[in-house]
């Protein structure tokens, strides 16, 4: 059972399908129509489409229509990083083509292989057995560690991000994007934007970071409890791997917009590793020692998540969100930033 939902192309995301078919016939070996286009639910940032032909099924990711926030929706970066990782232990789909000419269908887009697998969005994996849950979570940690062990220079990604001041730049970026999409004054966000720049720990070595690494951005083997593809690389860059790992570990501290996370779950019964076990497994595969200043990485990521979620909600209000569910995130930034403020209060008392 999978959480993948595919629908007809939504009205706001329609494009010239015949122009797309003509372009693909000229840029993908053995591509042949007729072409049928469907849209994946989800993909809150960049809309994602299933391209069906008699011989093969592809996946297309494109920028959303309408005015875009600065530095957002960089599908060209997604394409570049997945193409570069094809020869590494990190599982990614095969890339077919990248189109940077908006004249073709209105925005930049790329086309990749459709990997067969299961998509799970519920962190407690309710349809699986305890042993399957444990195996999948441990593989989440292992695959992320494999990514962070890749030498960016060796795969042609040495210039994929600016060197130095990673957290300063990220905090500045997400503060600006949050302010640009703000719909109410959130005191917790104001507190976080003030505290974070003043409490940045020393960054680790510069590695490839995914930027949105979580269960819902991986595909699990159709029958086995292991990852067969990591998806949604739009936010990838070079930076501190602990930023990625802290983002993933938010699940043990509640969920962005409901109570379905792992914070209050019976992990032993579910078979899901504790946060300490998960951290130890990541450190083992990443060949690193214990993590200091752990609370910073959690607080930073909760702030960042709140900023991202607020952007999704604002695009929903503006009518150009990639998913019809965007308006369901109305209170998500407030909830997530409040959770971060609670962690900050605890950290200050230590």
Beta strands, then each sheet from edge to edge (+ up, - down):
strand 1: 6-7
strand 2: 36-40
strand 3: 48-52
strand 4: 57-62
strand 5: 95-99
strand 6: 109-113
strand 7: 206-209
strand 8: 218-220
strand 9: 227-230
strand 10: 237-240
sheet 1: 1+ 2- 3+ 4- 6+ 5-
sheet 2: 7+ 10-
sheet 3: 8+ 9-
end
